[in-house]
Amino acid sequence: MPIMSSDDFSIHADDCEDVGAGMSISDLPDEVTSIDDLECECWSGFDSLEDIE
Ligand SMILES: [Zn+2]
């Protein structure tokens, strides 16, 4: 399940070490349309948005 950082509203994987304080979200924001929209290194292990749960 993704986590939204409460600092800068960036989206991270739930095992990301960089997110710090954040809030779990059940769905990615509508503006995220591809894995490339997720800028953090924590998404490097995912091939596509379909792999994120
Ligand atoms: Zn991250």
mmCIF file of the protein (N, C-alpha, C, O) and its ligand, coordinates in Angstrom:
data_MODEL
# 
_entry.id   MODEL 
# 
loop_
_entity.id 
_entity.type 
_entity.pdbx_number_of_molecules 
1 polymer     1 
2 non-polymer 1 
# 
_entity_poly.entity_id                      1 
_entity_poly.type                           'polypeptide(L)' 
_entity_poly.nstd_linkage                   no 
_entity_poly.nstd_monomer                   no 
_entity_poly.pdbx_seq_one_letter_code       MPIMSSDDFSIHADDCEDVGAGMSISDLPDEVTSIDDLECECWSGFDSLEDIE 
_entity_poly.pdbx_seq_one_letter_code_can   MPIMSSDDFSIHADDCEDVGAGMSISDLPDEVTSIDDLECECWSGFDSLEDIE 
_entity_poly.pdbx_strand_id                 A 
# 
loop_
_entity_poly_seq.entity_id 
_entity_poly_seq.num 
_entity_poly_seq.mon_id 
_entity_poly_seq.hetero 
1 1  MET n 
1 2  PRO n 
1 3  ILE n 
1 4  MET n 
1 5  SER n 
1 6  SER n 
1 7  ASP n 
1 8  ASP n 
1 9  PHE n 
1 10 SER n 
1 11 ILE n 
1 12 HIS n 
1 13 ALA n 
1 14 ASP n 
1 15 ASP n 
1 16 CYS n 
1 17 GLU n 
1 18 ASP n 
1 19 VAL n 
1 20 GLY n 
1 21 ALA n 
1 22 GLY n 
1 23 MET n 
1 24 SER n 
1 25 ILE n 
1 26 SER n 
1 27 ASP n 
1 28 LEU n 
1 29 PRO n 
1 30 ASP n 
1 31 GLU n 
1 32 VAL n 
1 33 THR n 
1 34 SER n 
1 35 ILE n 
1 36 ASP n 
1 37 ASP n 
1 38 LEU n 
1 39 GLU n 
1 40 CYS n 
1 41 GLU n 
1 42 CYS n 
1 43 TRP n 
1 44 SER n 
1 45 GLY n 
1 46 PHE n 
1 47 ASP n 
1 48 SER n 
1 49 LEU n 
1 50 GLU n 
1 51 ASP n 
1 52 ILE n 
1 53 GLU n 
# 
loop_
_struct_asym.id 
_struct_asym.entity_id 
A 1 
B 2 
# 
loop_
_chem_comp.id 
_chem_comp.type 
_chem_comp.mon_nstd_flag 
ALA 'L-peptide linking' y 
ASP 'L-peptide linking' y 
CYS 'L-peptide linking' y 
GLU 'L-peptide linking' y 
GLY 'peptide linking'   y 
HIS 'L-peptide linking' y 
ILE 'L-peptide linking' y 
LEU 'L-peptide linking' y 
MET 'L-peptide linking' y 
PHE 'L-peptide linking' y 
PRO 'L-peptide linking' y 
SER 'L-peptide linking' y 
THR 'L-peptide linking' y 
TRP 'L-peptide linking' y 
VAL 'L-peptide linking' y 
ZN  non-polymer         . 
# 
_pdbx_entity_nonpoly.entity_id   2 
_pdbx_entity_nonpoly.name        ? 
_pdbx_entity_nonpoly.comp_id     ZN 
# 
_pdbx_nonpoly_scheme.asym_id         B 
_pdbx_nonpoly_scheme.entity_id       2 
_pdbx_nonpoly_scheme.mon_id          ZN 
_pdbx_nonpoly_scheme.ndb_seq_num     1 
_pdbx_nonpoly_scheme.pdb_seq_num     101 
_pdbx_nonpoly_scheme.auth_seq_num    101 
_pdbx_nonpoly_scheme.pdb_mon_id      ZN 
_pdbx_nonpoly_scheme.auth_mon_id     ZN 
_pdbx_nonpoly_scheme.pdb_strand_id   A 
_pdbx_nonpoly_scheme.pdb_ins_code    . 
# 
loop_
_atom_site.group_PDB 
_atom_site.id 
_atom_site.type_symbol 
_atom_site.label_atom_id 
_atom_site.label_alt_id 
_atom_site.label_comp_id 
_atom_site.label_asym_id 
_atom_site.label_entity_id 
_atom_site.label_seq_id 
_atom_site.pdbx_PDB_ins_code 
_atom_site.Cartn_x 
_atom_site.Cartn_y 
_atom_site.Cartn_z 
_atom_site.occupancy 
_atom_site.B_iso_or_equiv 
_atom_site.pdbx_formal_charge 
_atom_site.auth_seq_id 
_atom_site.auth_comp_id 
_atom_site.auth_asym_id 
_atom_site.auth_atom_id 
_atom_site.pdbx_PDB_model_num 
ATOM   1   N  N  . MET A 1 1  ? 0.852  -1.202 0.000   1.00 0.00 ? 1   MET A N  1 
ATOM   2   C  CA . MET A 1 1  ? 0.000  0.000  0.000   1.00 0.00 ? 1   MET A CA 1 
ATOM   3   C  C  . MET A 1 1  ? 0.888  1.253  0.000   1.00 0.00 ? 1   MET A C  1 
ATOM   4   O  O  . MET A 1 1  ? 1.828  1.335  0.791   1.00 0.00 ? 1   MET A O  1 
ATOM   5   N  N  . PRO A 1 2  ? 0.613  2.202  -0.849  1.00 0.00 ? 2   PRO A N  1 
ATOM   6   C  CA . PRO A 1 2  ? 1.448  3.408  -0.913  1.00 0.00 ? 2   PRO A CA 1 
ATOM   7   C  C  . PRO A 1 2  ? 1.272  4.284  0.332   1.00 0.00 ? 2   PRO A C  1 
ATOM   8   O  O  . PRO A 1 2  ? 0.262  4.222  1.032   1.00 0.00 ? 2   PRO A O  1 
ATOM   9   N  N  . ILE A 1 3  ? 2.274  5.081  0.566   1.00 0.00 ? 3   ILE A N  1 
ATOM   10  C  CA . ILE A 1 3  ? 2.239  6.053  1.651   1.00 0.00 ? 3   ILE A CA 1 
ATOM   11  C  C  . ILE A 1 3  ? 2.446  7.448  1.072   1.00 0.00 ? 3   ILE A C  1 
ATOM   12  O  O  . ILE A 1 3  ? 3.340  7.659  0.252   1.00 0.00 ? 3   ILE A O  1 
ATOM   13  N  N  . MET A 1 4  ? 1.623  8.394  1.499   1.00 0.00 ? 4   MET A N  1 
ATOM   14  C  CA . MET A 1 4  ? 1.818  9.777  1.092   1.00 0.00 ? 4   MET A CA 1 
ATOM   15  C  C  . MET A 1 4  ? 2.553  10.516 2.199   1.00 0.00 ? 4   MET A C  1 
ATOM   16  O  O  . MET A 1 4  ? 2.112  10.534 3.348   1.00 0.00 ? 4   MET A O  1 
ATOM   17  N  N  . SER A 1 5  ? 3.677  11.124 1.842   1.00 0.00 ? 5   SER A N  1 
ATOM   18  C  CA . SER A 1 5  ? 4.437  11.891 2.824   1.00 0.00 ? 5   SER A CA 1 
ATOM   19  C  C  . SER A 1 5  ? 3.655  13.111 3.265   1.00 0.00 ? 5   SER A C  1 
ATOM   20  O  O  . SER A 1 5  ? 3.088  13.830 2.443   1.00 0.00 ? 5   SER A O  1 
ATOM   21  N  N  . SER A 1 6  ? 3.629  13.337 4.556   1.00 0.00 ? 6   SER A N  1 
ATOM   22  C  CA . SER A 1 6  ? 2.933  14.531 5.055   1.00 0.00 ? 6   SER A CA 1 
ATOM   23  C  C  . SER A 1 6  ? 3.788  15.781 4.897   1.00 0.00 ? 6   SER A C  1 
ATOM   24  O  O  . SER A 1 6  ? 3.308  16.894 5.112   1.00 0.00 ? 6   SER A O  1 
ATOM   25  N  N  . ASP A 1 7  ? 5.058  15.602 4.521   1.00 0.00 ? 7   ASP A N  1 
ATOM   26  C  CA . ASP A 1 7  ? 5.943  16.761 4.335   1.00 0.00 ? 7   ASP A CA 1 
ATOM   27  C  C  . ASP A 1 7  ? 5.765  17.414 2.970   1.00 0.00 ? 7   ASP A C  1 
ATOM   28  O  O  . ASP A 1 7  ? 5.588  18.628 2.867   1.00 0.00 ? 7   ASP A O  1 
ATOM   29  N  N  . ASP A 1 8  ? 5.814  16.584 1.912   1.00 0.00 ? 8   ASP A N  1 
ATOM   30  C  CA . ASP A 1 8  ? 5.776  17.159 0.564   1.00 0.00 ? 8   ASP A CA 1 
ATOM   31  C  C  . ASP A 1 8  ? 4.741  16.484 -0.336  1.00 0.00 ? 8   ASP A C  1 
ATOM   32  O  O  . ASP A 1 8  ? 4.692  16.753 -1.536  1.00 0.00 ? 8   ASP A O  1 
ATOM   33  N  N  . PHE A 1 9  ? 3.910  15.602 0.243   1.00 0.00 ? 9   PHE A N  1 
ATOM   34  C  CA . PHE A 1 9  ? 2.833  14.924 -0.485  1.00 0.00 ? 9   PHE A CA 1 
ATOM   35  C  C  . PHE A 1 9  ? 3.357  14.011 -1.590  1.00 0.00 ? 9   PHE A C  1 
ATOM   36  O  O  . PHE A 1 9  ? 2.613  13.641 -2.499  1.00 0.00 ? 9   PHE A O  1 
ATOM   37  N  N  . SER A 1 10 ? 4.637  13.648 -1.512  1.00 0.00 ? 10  SER A N  1 
ATOM   38  C  CA . SER A 1 10 ? 5.153  12.664 -2.453  1.00 0.00 ? 10  SER A CA 1 
ATOM   39  C  C  . SER A 1 10 ? 4.649  11.281 -2.053  1.00 0.00 ? 10  SER A C  1 
ATOM   40  O  O  . SER A 1 10 ? 4.287  11.047 -0.900  1.00 0.00 ? 10  SER A O  1 
ATOM   41  N  N  . ILE A 1 11 ? 4.631  10.368 -3.027  1.00 0.00 ? 11  ILE A N  1 
ATOM   42  C  CA . ILE A 1 11 ? 4.097  9.023  -2.809  1.00 0.00 ? 11  ILE A CA 1 
ATOM   43  C  C  . ILE A 1 11 ? 5.246  8.031  -2.724  1.00 0.00 ? 11  ILE A C  1 
ATOM   44  O  O  . ILE A 1 11 ? 6.174  8.066  -3.532  1.00 0.00 ? 11  ILE A O  1 
ATOM   45  N  N  . HIS A 1 12 ? 5.171  7.149  -1.737  1.00 0.00 ? 12  HIS A N  1 
ATOM   46  C  CA . HIS A 1 12 ? 6.238  6.186  -1.505  1.00 0.00 ? 12  HIS A CA 1 
ATOM   47  C  C  . HIS A 1 12 ? 5.681  4.795  -1.272  1.00 0.00 ? 12  HIS A C  1 
ATOM   48  O  O  . HIS A 1 12 ? 4.527  4.616  -0.883  1.00 0.00 ? 12  HIS A O  1 
ATOM   49  N  N  . ALA A 1 13 ? 6.543  3.811  -1.525  1.00 0.00 ? 13  ALA A N  1 
ATOM   50  C  CA . ALA A 1 13 ? 6.201  2.435  -1.175  1.00 0.00 ? 13  ALA A CA 1 
ATOM   51  C  C  . ALA A 1 13 ? 6.200  2.298  0.343   1.00 0.00 ? 13  ALA A C  1 
ATOM   52  O  O  . ALA A 1 13 ? 6.855  3.070  1.043   1.00 0.00 ? 13  ALA A O  1 
ATOM   53  N  N  . ASP A 1 14 ? 5.468  1.318  0.844   1.00 0.00 ? 14  ASP A N  1 
ATOM   54  C  CA . ASP A 1 14 ? 5.290  1.228  2.295   1.00 0.00 ? 14  ASP A CA 1 
ATOM   55  C  C  . ASP A 1 14 ? 6.563  0.816  3.030   1.00 0.00 ? 14  ASP A C  1 
ATOM   56  O  O  . ASP A 1 14 ? 6.634  0.914  4.255   1.00 0.00 ? 14  ASP A O  1 
ATOM   57  N  N  . ASP A 1 15 ? 7.561  0.358  2.287   1.00 0.00 ? 15  ASP A N  1 
ATOM   58  C  CA . ASP A 1 15 ? 8.824  0.022  2.944   1.00 0.00 ? 15  ASP A CA 1 
ATOM   59  C  C  . ASP A 1 15 ? 9.908  1.073  2.683   1.00 0.00 ? 15  ASP A C  1 
ATOM   60  O  O  . ASP A 1 15 ? 11.088 0.822  2.927   1.00 0.00 ? 15  ASP A O  1 
ATOM   61  N  N  . CYS A 1 16 ? 9.507  2.248  2.188   1.00 0.00 ? 16  CYS A N  1 
ATOM   62  C  CA . CYS A 1 16 ? 10.474 3.298  1.895   1.00 0.00 ? 16  CYS A CA 1 
ATOM   63  C  C  . CYS A 1 16 ? 11.069 3.856  3.184   1.00 0.00 ? 16  CYS A C  1 
ATOM   64  O  O  . CYS A 1 16 ? 10.361 4.129  4.153   1.00 0.00 ? 16  CYS A O  1 
ATOM   65  N  N  . GLU A 1 17 ? 12.388 4.016  3.167   1.00 0.00 ? 17  GLU A N  1 
ATOM   66  C  CA . GLU A 1 17 ? 13.059 4.548  4.357   1.00 0.00 ? 17  GLU A CA 1 
ATOM   67  C  C  . GLU A 1 17 ? 13.083 6.071  4.363   1.00 0.00 ? 17  GLU A C  1 
ATOM   68  O  O  . GLU A 1 17 ? 13.420 6.683  5.377   1.00 0.00 ? 17  GLU A O  1 
ATOM   69  N  N  . ASP A 1 18 ? 12.733 6.682  3.247   1.00 0.00 ? 18  ASP A N  1 
ATOM   70  C  CA . ASP A 1 18 ? 12.850 8.133  3.122   1.00 0.00 ? 18  ASP A CA 1 
ATOM   71  C  C  . ASP A 1 18 ? 11.562 8.880  3.432   1.00 0.00 ? 18  ASP A C  1 
ATOM   72  O  O  . ASP A 1 18 ? 11.581 10.100 3.597   1.00 0.00 ? 18  ASP A O  1 
ATOM   73  N  N  . VAL A 1 19 ? 10.452 8.172  3.513   1.00 0.00 ? 19  VAL A N  1 
ATOM   74  C  CA . VAL A 1 19 ? 9.165  8.870  3.600   1.00 0.00 ? 19  VAL A CA 1 
ATOM   75  C  C  . VAL A 1 19 ? 8.948  9.536  4.953   1.00 0.00 ? 19  VAL A C  1 
ATOM   76  O  O  . VAL A 1 19 ? 8.270  10.561 5.030   1.00 0.00 ? 19  VAL A O  1 
ATOM   77  N  N  . GLY A 1 20 ? 9.512  8.975  6.023   1.00 0.00 ? 20  GLY A N  1 
ATOM   78  C  CA . GLY A 1 20 ? 9.290  9.582  7.327   1.00 0.00 ? 20  GLY A CA 1 
ATOM   79  C  C  . GLY A 1 20 ? 7.830  9.506  7.728   1.00 0.00 ? 20  GLY A C  1 
ATOM   80  O  O  . GLY A 1 20 ? 7.182  8.476  7.541   1.00 0.00 ? 20  GLY A O  1 
ATOM   81  N  N  . ALA A 1 21 ? 7.309  10.594 8.280   1.00 0.00 ? 21  ALA A N  1 
ATOM   82  C  CA . ALA A 1 21 ? 5.906  10.621 8.674   1.00 0.00 ? 21  ALA A CA 1 
ATOM   83  C  C  . ALA A 1 21 ? 5.039  10.657 7.432   1.00 0.00 ? 21  ALA A C  1 
ATOM   84  O  O  . ALA A 1 21 ? 5.235  11.489 6.546   1.00 0.00 ? 21  ALA A O  1 
ATOM   85  N  N  . GLY A 1 22 ? 4.096  9.765  7.376   1.00 0.00 ? 22  GLY A N  1 
ATOM   86  C  CA . GLY A 1 22 ? 3.222  9.725  6.204   1.00 0.00 ? 22  GLY A CA 1 
ATOM   87  C  C  . GLY A 1 22 ? 1.915  9.060  6.529   1.00 0.00 ? 22  GLY A C  1 
ATOM   88  O  O  . GLY A 1 22 ? 1.690  8.598  7.648   1.00 0.00 ? 22  GLY A O  1 
ATOM   89  N  N  . MET A 1 23 ? 1.044  9.017  5.525   1.00 0.00 ? 23  MET A N  1 
ATOM   90  C  CA . MET A 1 23 ? -0.293 8.476  5.691   1.00 0.00 ? 23  MET A CA 1 
ATOM   91  C  C  . MET A 1 23 ? -0.521 7.429  4.607   1.00 0.00 ? 23  MET A C  1 
ATOM   92  O  O  . MET A 1 23 ? -0.308 7.697  3.425   1.00 0.00 ? 23  MET A O  1 
ATOM   93  N  N  . SER A 1 24 ? -0.949 6.249  5.005   1.00 0.00 ? 24  SER A N  1 
ATOM   94  C  CA . SER A 1 24 ? -1.254 5.218  4.022   1.00 0.00 ? 24  SER A CA 1 
ATOM   95  C  C  . SER A 1 24 ? -2.436 5.640  3.161   1.00 0.00 ? 24  SER A C  1 
ATOM   96  O  O  . SER A 1 24 ? -3.429 6.163  3.664   1.00 0.00 ? 24  SER A O  1 
ATOM   97  N  N  . ILE A 1 25 ? -2.319 5.408  1.868   1.00 0.00 ? 25  ILE A N  1 
ATOM   98  C  CA . ILE A 1 25 ? -3.422 5.700  0.955   1.00 0.00 ? 25  ILE A CA 1 
ATOM   99  C  C  . ILE A 1 25 ? -3.761 4.441  0.184   1.00 0.00 ? 25  ILE A C  1 
ATOM   100 O  O  . ILE A 1 25 ? -2.871 3.679  -0.193  1.00 0.00 ? 25  ILE A O  1 
ATOM   101 N  N  . SER A 1 26 ? -5.039 4.223  -0.050  1.00 0.00 ? 26  SER A N  1 
ATOM   102 C  CA . SER A 1 26 ? -5.471 2.981  -0.697  1.00 0.00 ? 26  SER A CA 1 
ATOM   103 C  C  . SER A 1 26 ? -5.354 3.074  -2.215  1.00 0.00 ? 26  SER A C  1 
ATOM   104 O  O  . SER A 1 26 ? -5.230 2.054  -2.893  1.00 0.00 ? 26  SER A O  1 
ATOM   105 N  N  . ASP A 1 27 ? -5.393 4.289  -2.746  1.00 0.00 ? 27  ASP A N  1 
ATOM   106 C  CA . ASP A 1 27 ? -5.292 4.471  -4.188  1.00 0.00 ? 27  ASP A CA 1 
ATOM   107 C  C  . ASP A 1 27 ? -4.300 5.571  -4.511  1.00 0.00 ? 27  ASP A C  1 
ATOM   108 O  O  . ASP A 1 27 ? -4.168 6.549  -3.776  1.00 0.00 ? 27  ASP A O  1 
ATOM   109 N  N  . LEU A 1 28 ? -3.606 5.390  -5.626  1.00 0.00 ? 28  LEU A N  1 
ATOM   110 C  CA . LEU A 1 28 ? -2.705 6.441  -6.073  1.00 0.00 ? 28  LEU A CA 1 
ATOM   111 C  C  . LEU A 1 28 ? -3.509 7.636  -6.561  1.00 0.00 ? 28  LEU A C  1 
ATOM   112 O  O  . LEU A 1 28 ? -4.617 7.470  -7.072  1.00 0.00 ? 28  LEU A O  1 
ATOM   113 N  N  . PRO A 1 29 ? -2.962 8.844  -6.409  1.00 0.00 ? 29  PRO A N  1 
ATOM   114 C  CA . PRO A 1 29 ? -3.660 10.033 -6.920  1.00 0.00 ? 29  PRO A CA 1 
ATOM   115 C  C  . PRO A 1 29 ? -3.885 9.937  -8.424  1.00 0.00 ? 29  PRO A C  1 
ATOM   116 O  O  . PRO A 1 29 ? -3.116 9.285  -9.132  1.00 0.00 ? 29  PRO A O  1 
ATOM   117 N  N  . ASP A 1 30 ? -4.943 10.589 -8.913  1.00 0.00 ? 30  ASP A N  1 
ATOM   118 C  CA . ASP A 1 30 ? -5.280 10.523 -10.337 1.00 0.00 ? 30  ASP A CA 1 
ATOM   119 C  C  . ASP A 1 30 ? -4.160 11.029 -11.226 1.00 0.00 ? 30  ASP A C  1 
ATOM   120 O  O  . ASP A 1 30 ? -4.014 10.586 -12.365 1.00 0.00 ? 30  ASP A O  1 
ATOM   121 N  N  . GLU A 1 31 ? -3.358 11.970 -10.700 1.00 0.00 ? 31  GLU A N  1 
ATOM   122 C  CA . GLU A 1 31 ? -2.302 12.534 -11.543 1.00 0.00 ? 31  GLU A CA 1 
ATOM   123 C  C  . GLU A 1 31 ? -1.144 11.569 -11.757 1.00 0.00 ? 31  GLU A C  1 
ATOM   124 O  O  . GLU A 1 31 ? -0.292 11.803 -12.615 1.00 0.00 ? 31  GLU A O  1 
ATOM   125 N  N  . VAL A 1 32 ? -1.105 10.504 -10.995 1.00 0.00 ? 32  VAL A N  1 
ATOM   126 C  CA . VAL A 1 32 ? -0.076 9.485  -11.209 1.00 0.00 ? 32  VAL A CA 1 
ATOM   127 C  C  . VAL A 1 32 ? -0.579 8.509  -12.270 1.00 0.00 ? 32  VAL A C  1 
ATOM   128 O  O  . VAL A 1 32 ? -1.454 7.684  -12.006 1.00 0.00 ? 32  VAL A O  1 
ATOM   129 N  N  . THR A 1 33 ? -0.021 8.614  -13.459 1.00 0.00 ? 33  THR A N  1 
ATOM   130 C  CA . THR A 1 33 ? -0.495 7.780  -14.566 1.00 0.00 ? 33  THR A CA 1 
ATOM   131 C  C  . THR A 1 33 ? 0.535  6.763  -15.016 1.00 0.00 ? 33  THR A C  1 
ATOM   132 O  O  . THR A 1 33 ? 0.215  5.862  -15.792 1.00 0.00 ? 33  THR A O  1 
ATOM   133 N  N  . SER A 1 34 ? 1.755  6.891  -14.547 1.00 0.00 ? 34  SER A N  1 
ATOM   134 C  CA . SER A 1 34 ? 2.760  5.879  -14.868 1.00 0.00 ? 34  SER A CA 1 
ATOM   135 C  C  . SER A 1 34 ? 3.766  5.796  -13.734 1.00 0.00 ? 34  SER A C  1 
ATOM   136 O  O  . SER A 1 34 ? 3.844  6.683  -12.884 1.00 0.00 ? 34  SER A O  1 
ATOM   137 N  N  . ILE A 1 35 ? 4.531  4.718  -13.734 1.00 0.00 ? 35  ILE A N  1 
ATOM   138 C  CA . ILE A 1 35 ? 5.517  4.514  -12.682 1.00 0.00 ? 35  ILE A CA 1 
ATOM   139 C  C  . ILE A 1 35 ? 6.555  5.638  -12.683 1.00 0.00 ? 35  ILE A C  1 
ATOM   140 O  O  . ILE A 1 35 ? 7.188  5.907  -11.662 1.00 0.00 ? 35  ILE A O  1 
ATOM   141 N  N  . ASP A 1 36 ? 6.723  6.286  -13.824 1.00 0.00 ? 36  ASP A N  1 
ATOM   142 C  CA . ASP A 1 36 ? 7.696  7.371  -13.920 1.00 0.00 ? 36  ASP A CA 1 
ATOM   143 C  C  . ASP A 1 36 ? 7.251  8.618  -13.157 1.00 0.00 ? 36  ASP A C  1 
ATOM   144 O  O  . ASP A 1 36 ? 8.065  9.494  -12.863 1.00 0.00 ? 36  ASP A O  1 
ATOM   145 N  N  . ASP A 1 37 ? 5.959  8.696  -12.837 1.00 0.00 ? 37  ASP A N  1 
ATOM   146 C  CA . ASP A 1 37 ? 5.466  9.840  -12.058 1.00 0.00 ? 37  ASP A CA 1 
ATOM   147 C  C  . ASP A 1 37 ? 5.857  9.729  -10.589 1.00 0.00 ? 37  ASP A C  1 
ATOM   148 O  O  . ASP A 1 37 ? 5.775  10.703 -9.840  1.00 0.00 ? 37  ASP A O  1 
ATOM   149 N  N  . LEU A 1 38 ? 6.281  8.536  -10.185 1.00 0.00 ? 38  LEU A N  1 
ATOM   150 C  CA . LEU A 1 38 ? 6.700  8.315  -8.806  1.00 0.00 ? 38  LEU A CA 1 
ATOM   151 C  C  . LEU A 1 38 ? 8.208  8.460  -8.752  1.00 0.00 ? 38  LEU A C  1 
ATOM   152 O  O  . LEU A 1 38 ? 8.942  7.611  -9.258  1.00 0.00 ? 38  LEU A O  1 
ATOM   153 N  N  . GLU A 1 39 ? 8.666  9.534  -8.141  1.00 0.00 ? 39  GLU A N  1 
ATOM   154 C  CA . GLU A 1 39 ? 10.063 9.936  -8.321  1.00 0.00 ? 39  GLU A CA 1 
ATOM   155 C  C  . GLU A 1 39 ? 11.032 9.271  -7.345  1.00 0.00 ? 39  GLU A C  1 
ATOM   156 O  O  . GLU A 1 39 ? 12.238 9.266  -7.593  1.00 0.00 ? 39  GLU A O  1 
ATOM   157 N  N  . CYS A 1 40 ? 10.546 8.724  -6.272  1.00 0.00 ? 40  CYS A N  1 
ATOM   158 C  CA . CYS A 1 40 ? 11.451 8.198  -5.257  1.00 0.00 ? 40  CYS A CA 1 
ATOM   159 C  C  . CYS A 1 40 ? 12.077 6.870  -5.686  1.00 0.00 ? 40  CYS A C  1 
ATOM   160 O  O  . CYS A 1 40 ? 11.472 6.083  -6.413  1.00 0.00 ? 40  CYS A O  1 
ATOM   161 N  N  . GLU A 1 41 ? 13.283 6.648  -5.224  1.00 0.00 ? 41  GLU A N  1 
ATOM   162 C  CA . GLU A 1 41 ? 14.007 5.402  -5.487  1.00 0.00 ? 41  GLU A CA 1 
ATOM   163 C  C  . GLU A 1 41 ? 13.238 4.163  -5.020  1.00 0.00 ? 41  GLU A C  1 
ATOM   164 O  O  . GLU A 1 41 ? 13.450 3.067  -5.540  1.00 0.00 ? 41  GLU A O  1 
ATOM   165 N  N  . CYS A 1 42 ? 12.357 4.335  -4.054  1.00 0.00 ? 42  CYS A N  1 
ATOM   166 C  CA . CYS A 1 42 ? 11.672 3.174  -3.489  1.00 0.00 ? 42  CYS A CA 1 
ATOM   167 C  C  . CYS A 1 42 ? 10.789 2.468  -4.511  1.00 0.00 ? 42  CYS A C  1 
ATOM   168 O  O  . CYS A 1 42 ? 10.374 1.333  -4.278  1.00 0.00 ? 42  CYS A O  1 
ATOM   169 N  N  . TRP A 1 43 ? 10.493 3.113  -5.635  1.00 0.00 ? 43  TRP A N  1 
ATOM   170 C  CA . TRP A 1 43 ? 9.660  2.486  -6.664  1.00 0.00 ? 43  TRP A CA 1 
ATOM   171 C  C  . TRP A 1 43 ? 10.483 1.734  -7.700  1.00 0.00 ? 43  TRP A C  1 
ATOM   172 O  O  . TRP A 1 43 ? 9.921  1.156  -8.630  1.00 0.00 ? 43  TRP A O  1 
ATOM   173 N  N  . SER A 1 44 ? 11.794 1.731  -7.556  1.00 0.00 ? 44  SER A N  1 
ATOM   174 C  CA . SER A 1 44 ? 12.631 1.127  -8.590  1.00 0.00 ? 44  SER A CA 1 
ATOM   175 C  C  . SER A 1 44 ? 12.396 -0.379 -8.731  1.00 0.00 ? 44  SER A C  1 
ATOM   176 O  O  . SER A 1 44 ? 12.695 -0.956 -9.776  1.00 0.00 ? 44  SER A O  1 
ATOM   177 N  N  . GLY A 1 45 ? 11.873 -1.004 -7.707  1.00 0.00 ? 45  GLY A N  1 
ATOM   178 C  CA . GLY A 1 45 ? 11.614 -2.432 -7.774  1.00 0.00 ? 45  GLY A CA 1 
ATOM   179 C  C  . GLY A 1 45 ? 10.316 -2.791 -8.465  1.00 0.00 ? 45  GLY A C  1 
ATOM   180 O  O  . GLY A 1 45 ? 10.017 -3.970 -8.656  1.00 0.00 ? 45  GLY A O  1 
ATOM   181 N  N  . PHE A 1 46 ? 9.533  -1.774 -8.846  1.00 0.00 ? 46  PHE A N  1 
ATOM   182 C  CA . PHE A 1 46 ? 8.253  -2.009 -9.507  1.00 0.00 ? 46  PHE A CA 1 
ATOM   183 C  C  . PHE A 1 46 ? 8.384  -1.726 -10.999 1.00 0.00 ? 46  PHE A C  1 
ATOM   184 O  O  . PHE A 1 46 ? 9.038  -0.763 -11.401 1.00 0.00 ? 46  PHE A O  1 
ATOM   185 N  N  . ASP A 1 47 ? 7.760  -2.571 -11.818 1.00 0.00 ? 47  ASP A N  1 
ATOM   186 C  CA . ASP A 1 47 ? 7.821  -2.381 -13.264 1.00 0.00 ? 47  ASP A CA 1 
ATOM   187 C  C  . ASP A 1 47 ? 6.697  -1.504 -13.788 1.00 0.00 ? 47  ASP A C  1 
ATOM   188 O  O  . ASP A 1 47 ? 6.871  -0.792 -14.777 1.00 0.00 ? 47  ASP A O  1 
ATOM   189 N  N  . SER A 1 48 ? 5.541  -1.553 -13.129 1.00 0.00 ? 48  SER A N  1 
ATOM   190 C  CA . SER A 1 48 ? 4.400  -0.774 -13.601 1.00 0.00 ? 48  SER A CA 1 
ATOM   191 C  C  . SER A 1 48 ? 3.474  -0.496 -12.435 1.00 0.00 ? 48  SER A C  1 
ATOM   192 O  O  . SER A 1 48 ? 3.616  -1.081 -11.361 1.00 0.00 ? 48  SER A O  1 
ATOM   193 N  N  . LEU A 1 49 ? 2.519  0.405  -12.652 1.00 0.00 ? 49  LEU A N  1 
ATOM   194 C  CA . LEU A 1 49 ? 1.569  0.735  -11.590 1.00 0.00 ? 49  LEU A CA 1 
ATOM   195 C  C  . LEU A 1 49 ? 0.745  -0.475 -11.182 1.00 0.00 ? 49  LEU A C  1 
ATOM   196 O  O  . LEU A 1 49 ? 0.290  -0.561 -10.042 1.00 0.00 ? 49  LEU A O  1 
ATOM   197 N  N  . GLU A 1 50 ? 0.550  -1.419 -12.115 1.00 0.00 ? 50  GLU A N  1 
ATOM   198 C  CA . GLU A 1 50 ? -0.247 -2.600 -11.814 1.00 0.00 ? 50  GLU A CA 1 
ATOM   199 C  C  . GLU A 1 50 ? 0.417  -3.476 -10.753 1.00 0.00 ? 50  GLU A C  1 
ATOM   200 O  O  . GLU A 1 50 ? -0.248 -4.277 -10.096 1.00 0.00 ? 50  GLU A O  1 
ATOM   201 N  N  . ASP A 1 51 ? 1.728  -3.321 -10.592 1.00 0.00 ? 51  ASP A N  1 
ATOM   202 C  CA . ASP A 1 51 ? 2.443  -4.117 -9.599  1.00 0.00 ? 51  ASP A CA 1 
ATOM   203 C  C  . ASP A 1 51 ? 2.315  -3.561 -8.186  1.00 0.00 ? 51  ASP A C  1 
ATOM   204 O  O  . ASP A 1 51 ? 2.711  -4.211 -7.219  1.00 0.00 ? 51  ASP A O  1 
ATOM   205 N  N  . ILE A 1 52 ? 1.761  -2.357 -8.070  1.00 0.00 ? 52  ILE A N  1 
ATOM   206 C  CA . ILE A 1 52 ? 1.653  -1.704 -6.762  1.00 0.00 ? 52  ILE A CA 1 
ATOM   207 C  C  . ILE A 1 52 ? 0.309  -2.045 -6.132  1.00 0.00 ? 52  ILE A C  1 
ATOM   208 O  O  . ILE A 1 52 ? -0.749 -1.848 -6.730  1.00 0.00 ? 52  ILE A O  1 
ATOM   209 N  N  . GLU A 1 53 ? 0.381  -2.562 -4.909  1.00 0.00 ? 53  GLU A N  1 
ATOM   210 C  CA . GLU A 1 53 ? -0.863 -2.842 -4.189  1.00 0.00 ? 53  GLU A CA 1 
ATOM   211 C  C  . GLU A 1 53 ? -0.787 -2.307 -2.795  1.00 0.00 ? 53  GLU A C  1 
ATOM   212 O  O  . GLU A 1 53 ? -1.740 -2.444 -2.028  1.00 0.00 ? 53  GLU A O  1 
HETATM 213 ZN ZN . ZN  B 2 .  ? 10.252 6.602  -1.237  1.00 0.00 2 101 ZN  A ZN 1 
# 
